[in-house]
Amino acid sequence: EGIAQTVDAASADVVTFATTAGRSYSVLAFIVGRTAARDTVGALLARGFKNVTGTLTALGALTTVSNTADAAVAASVIGLSVTGTSIRMQATGVAGQTINWAADLQFKEYAP
């Protein structure tokens, strides 16, 4: 779980999860963002990752299962990506808006 705030078109890490070498991951991200005026964005994202000998790689393209938003925040951008050996859920806001973000990431981790 994580929370963060974006002001204007700035980016913020909402959740960061450290991975372990030799393991693979499937990630579901449940995300909600909301302004003081209650303009809302809600999304569900999915992506796979693998950490081979300390090098973390995202597998394929990000899958957006659902992404719905009020017009005032529709230009916001959310994603799951790699930062070092961690999985990051990042949000980028919208000019003229302060968005408070909350996210819950569910992980399935596997190592034979």
N, C-alpha and C positions, 0 to 999 in steps of 0.2 A: 504494500500500500504506500501511497505517497500523495503529497499535495504540493502545489506550486502556484505561482502567480505570474502572469505575463502582463506587461504594460506596453501598449501599442503593438508593434510588430516584432517585439523581442521574443527570444526563445528561452525556454526553461526546461531543465530535466525534472520530470515529475517523479519517476522511479528509476533507480539504477540497481541492477542485480549482478553481483560478482559470480562468475562461472568457474568451473574447475576443469583443468586439463584432462582430456580423455573422456569427456562426457558430451552428450548431445541433449538438446532441449527443444521442446515445443512450448510456445508461449501464447496465451490468450490475454489480451489487455482490454479491460473494461474502463472507459474513460468518460468523464463528464466535466464540462467547463461551463461556468456561469458568470455573468456580469451582475453588477449591483441592480441593473434594470431587469434582471432575470432572463436576459437573452441566453439561450442554452445551446450547447453542442453535446451530443452523446454519440459514442462510437464503440465498436467492438472490432479489434484488430487481431490478426493471427500471423505468426511467423515461426520458422524453425531456425535453429542455430547449432553450430558444432564448435567445440574447442579441441583442436588437435595440437598436442604438445605446446599448449600455451598461446596458440593463435586462434582467436575467436572469429568465426565467419558466419554471416547471415546467409541462409539458404533461400535462393530464389527471391522473388518479389514479395513485398508486403501484401497480405491479403486483407482487404477491408470487408468485413462481414456486414457491417452497418455503419453509416456515418450520416447523422441527421443533425440539422442546425437551424436556428432562427437566422433570418437574413443578416442581422447585424454582426453575427460571428461566423457566417458561412465560409469566409475566406481563411479561417484559422487552419493550421496544418498540424497533424499529429502523426507520430510514427514510432516504430520499433527499429532500433539500429544498434550498431556496435560502437563502443568506446573502450579502447584497450582490450581487456578481457572481460568486460561487463556488458550486459544487455541494458539498453537505455530506452525508456519511453519518454519522448520529448514532445513538447507542444510549442507552437509558434502562434502568437496572438495576431490581432488585427489592429491597424492604425485607429487611434481614437477610442480604443476599448481597453479596459482592465478586466482580465478574465482570471477567475480563480478555478484551478484545475484540481481534480481528484482522480486517482487511478488505482485500480487493483489489478495486479498481474498474477495470473495462474500459470504455474510451470509444471511440466512433466519432464523430469530429468532421467536420463538413461545412461548407464555404463555397464557393458557386459562383464 
